[in-house]
Structures are given as C-alpha cells and as structure tokens.
Amino acid sequence: MDITGFISTHKKLLLVVFLVLLVVFLATVPLYGGIYNVRVLTAALTMVILAVSWAMFSGTTGYMSLAPAAFFGLGIYTMCVLEKQLPFLVIVVIGGLVAFAFALLVGLVTLRLKGIYFAIFTFGLVVFMSELINYLEVAIRQAHGWHITPLDNTMLFHTMLGLAVVTVLAIYFIRRSRYGLAMMSIGGNEEAAEHMGIHTTRVKVFTFAISSMFMGAAGVITAPILIYINSNIAFSFYYSFMPILMAVFGGMGQLYGPIVGAVVFTYLERLVRNQFPNYFMIGFGIILVVVIMFLPNGITGLVPMLQGKLSGVIARLRKGGEAEPHANT
Amino acid sequence: MPILEGQDVTKYFGGLAAVSHVDFYIDQGEILGLIGPNGAGKTTLFNLISAAFPISSGEIRFKGHKLNGLKPHQICKMGVSRTFQETKVFANMPVLQNVLVGAFFGTPTRISGEDAAREATQALEFVELSAMSATPVKDLTLVNQKRVEVARALATKPEVLLLDELMAGLNSAEISEAMELVNRIRDTGITIFVVEHVMKAIMGICGRIMVLHHGEKIAEGTPQEIATNKQVIEIYLGEEAHAGS
C-alpha cells in the first residue's frame, strides 16, 4: 500500500490519533517522569492555557490585552477564599465563571477604547486588582496573604492537563465558528465589520470573557502550587507578559503557534534560569528580539517558510540535473 | 412610498453643519446620484444613513421604518449596505473570506455555512473576481479591492446599496466597467445611491442627481437639468469647466 497516499488522504484522522496519543502520553508522565518533570510540565500547560486564550482574543481582534494576570489572579484568589468550602474541581469551574463575569463587566466598559488606550487600561487593571485585593484583605481579614494547603502534584497536573485540552478544543471550535470569522474581520477593519452586520461590541465582549474564563480556571489550579499567596504574587505581571511573549514567539497565525511557543519557552526559561540564574532575562531578551526581527510569524512561521525554501532547492537541483547532459552534448 | 427617504437631515460637528436640513428620497429600483465639491457633506450623508454617526436632527426612514438611533450592524441587516470612499477591506483575509463576512452576518436570519459560501461565491462571480477568490485582498489592485467591497456589500442581500466614490482613482476603461457593473446591480432590483466625482459616470448611470454644497441641497433633477442648472455650473461644474479651458 502507498504510504504517502494514505497519509495525505487521512491527514485529519492521523492528526487526531497523534493528538490523542500525545495527551495519553502526557497523562502517564507522572508514572515514570519524576516530580520535577511533572511540575515543569504543569507550568508549561499553565502557560499553554494562558497563551492560547490570549492569542484567541488579542491575536485575532488586534486588541492588545495586558490583563491575563488580572483574570489569572482572580482565579488564584477564588481558590484562597473557597478552599475550605468546596471541592477542588467545583472551585476550578467557579474560578472560570468569576473571571468570565468580571471580564464581561470590564469589556463592556473598555472595549470601546481603541489601540494603545485599551492596552494601557488592561495594564492598569492588573495594578488596580492587586491594590484593591490588598486593601480588601487588610480591611476584611486584618491579615496579609494566604496559606493554601498543598495538593497532590499529580492530581494538579492532571487537572491542568484536562483544562488545557478543554481550552484548546474550545478555542479550536471558536476559531472555526462565526465568532472566529467575526473576530478576524474586527482585527482586519472594525468599521467595515460593523457595517457588514457584525455586532462588534457583543463579539468583542463575549470573546474577551471566554478567553478570560480559561485564564481564571488556570489560576485556581495554580494556587495550591504557589502555597503562599498574596496580592503581589497572584497579580504578578509575569502572568501577563509571559503568555504574550510566548504567543508572539510561537506565532499567532495558527492555533498551535502559542502552544509550541509556550512549551518551548517554558523549557527554555528553566534551562537558562538554571544555567545563568542572574542573567537569564538578558538571554530571553536577545531571543525575543531575534524572533521578532527575523521571524514575524513566530517559530511556527518557520515551517511554511522552510517548506518553500526546500521545494525551491529541490526544484533547482532537479533543473541542474537536467541541464547537465545538455552541457555535455 | 420611497424605499429610502430623509427629512430635514442635519449633522453638526461642533458648531459646523456638515449636513444641513437636507431632504431626499430614493424610489425603488432607481439610481440616484449625489454630487458636490469636496467637503460638501456627501460622505457624511452616507455615514448618517448607515449610522456610522448619530444624526443631530431630522429623520431617515427605510421602507417606512425610522433608522434614527440604530447601529450600523442593524442598518446592514435591515437591507441597506455600503462601500467606502477609502476602501475598508479585511486586507489579510482572502477575497472569498471578505465576501463571506457579508454573507454570514449581513442578513437578518441566521445562515448556514454552506449557504453563506454559496452566496459569497455568487457575489464574487457577479463582480467577476472568482479567479482571485483565494488571494489575500492586500495583494489586489485598487480597482479589484473596490470590487471586493461591492461583492461584500452584495452578499449582505441589500435592497439599497450606497456606493461611495466607486470610481475614484480608476482609469477610463475601468470606469466603463464599473458603470456597467452598477447598471447590472440595478437590474437585479437593488436600489442604488452613488456619490461620485467622475462626471461622465454620474451623468451616464443616474436617473436623478442631487447636488450638495456646504451641507445644503442646492439642486435636484435629471442629469440634463443638473448639467444646465446655473447655480450648479457656477459652484461646481463651473470650476471644472474653468479648469478645463
């Protein structure tokens, strides 16, 4: 049987099989991978969720949100408050819903802001949330920070993996849906989109809230990993900037761009941080500058580029092969 | 009853009346032209009809329904679609996907993916761009980008189509093609309101012409009447005649 023919006709099926196997493989890592790997993988999956959710909204509509940390932190604090009251998985869902509701509210007020003003607002939102929660903590509890009972690493990893699968699947379908097309046309030209019958405000607010929901849920799962939490830790800009850098690094043209970016970047970060603990940010900066300058579509943008180059080289080789006999005659 | 009409339509930007007490009407199936010097308020009037700006006073009615206070996406769904003076295409999306946006979102009823794709393909055939359906719009020439805008507007199944300077920047062969396209659109039963600077085109396709000057309507009539109207010649055609002489 012709294998290349089989591959090209069953591309989709093979991809699905590959992805299922990948998830199964990841799910079994705790059995033999050791605690360190499980923890790094959990961190990578967290970043996958944040980067994919961020790219779904900001990458397509062009509204640069610097607020992932606000929704992520809200999830972390949902866990702090509800830890003793409810089962863990229920809190994960509630954390998502809290972030969703908060994003709806914020979106309604601010998504009429254009360009840089929206970015500045979302930047301020993280600071605002951090200060507000800090104030409320002191006012209500008369205490700073929370201690969360640590939970089993394997269980946290599996929950994060489950959430990542749900997030990627949901966003895969959203991108292919009417909402995906609407978001892209808003990114292309918002005025034209509005005049072509798209209720742009509703699309923006709703998709912003959906993307924030996954960030909130991821925050809940991260809380027990942090163990000690205060408003500076929960609303750290690390969680806003890293997913954006990862999405840009991976490339936002396809769904898998931010995923690849998040995984590669997380491991790169660990590697560089372990080797050069004091200089790792410099190394990062250089990598990012190089990617932005030479790979405008991220590292996944390399694939079609290399394919084009490769087929060019092959064509030239073939031509060369044909031309030679002519030269001899 | 006219399909689209405006009464005492006025728009202030600060203290300046960009459109001032303008009455207009368009009957079903006609091509109405709107001319006037730069800054006369032509595009502003289009923006008021399509609700890009809220109207300051007066009212606009489509098939008897008041349009005041509606949003652009609602106007489009009701059956009034438009193109833009400065083309506003979705530059990074392929041609077909641009048109698909109109087909998907421009109609009042929810449409299936297959139906939307068929509508979009038909609209592209109508403007003779089928061959480029997979090309990103940013790689198209100006005339073809304008055609994409027309196809996108047609895909929303409009009853009234507002064409804002479709022919600006085109050469004379392209202008003839565009005139033919406008006539073909009218023949499908769509009522057309055009803003145009190209006199040959506006005199050739319009059944009736309206003239704006400083936001006020100063004349209205058949192309012959407008061409011989003294005031119009003085403030508008006169400049051209003078420049040409």
Chai-1 contact restraints between the chains, C-beta under 6 A:
chainA,res_idxA,chainB,res_idxB,connection_type,confidence,min_distance_angstrom,max_distance_angstrom,comment,restraint_id
A,R178,B,F104,contact,1.0,0.0,6.0,A-B,restraint_1
A,S185,B,F90,contact,1.0,0.0,6.0,A-B,restraint_2
A,S185,B,V101,contact,1.0,0.0,6.0,A-B,restraint_3
A,G188,B,F90,contact,1.0,0.0,6.0,A-B,restraint_4
A,G188,B,M93,contact,1.0,0.0,6.0,A-B,restraint_5
A,N189,B,K88,contact,1.0,0.0,6.0,A-B,restraint_6
A,N189,B,F90,contact,1.0,0.0,6.0,A-B,restraint_7
A,E191,B,K88,contact,1.0,0.0,6.0,A-B,restraint_8
A,A192,B,K88,contact,1.0,0.0,6.0,A-B,restraint_9
A,E194,B,P72,contact,1.0,0.0,6.0,A-B,restraint_10
A,E194,B,H73,contact,1.0,0.0,6.0,A-B,restraint_11
A,H195,B,S50,contact,1.0,0.0,6.0,A-B,restraint_12
A,H195,B,P72,contact,1.0,0.0,6.0,A-B,restraint_13
A,H195,B,C76,contact,1.0,0.0,6.0,A-B,restraint_14
A,M196,B,V101,contact,1.0,0.0,6.0,A-B,restraint_15
A,M196,B,G102,contact,1.0,0.0,6.0,A-B,restraint_16
A,M196,B,F105,contact,1.0,0.0,6.0,A-B,restraint_17
A,M196,B,G106,contact,1.0,0.0,6.0,A-B,restraint_18
A,G197,B,H73,contact,1.0,0.0,6.0,A-B,restraint_19
A,G197,B,C76,contact,1.0,0.0,6.0,A-B,restraint_20
A,G197,B,K77,contact,1.0,0.0,6.0,A-B,restraint_21
A,G197,B,F105,contact,1.0,0.0,6.0,A-B,restraint_22
A,G197,B,G106,contact,1.0,0.0,6.0,A-B,restraint_23
A,G197,B,T156,contact,1.0,0.0,6.0,A-B,restraint_24
A,I198,B,H73,contact,1.0,0.0,6.0,A-B,restraint_25
A,I198,B,F105,contact,1.0,0.0,6.0,A-B,restraint_26
A,H199,B,H73,contact,1.0,0.0,6.0,A-B,restraint_27
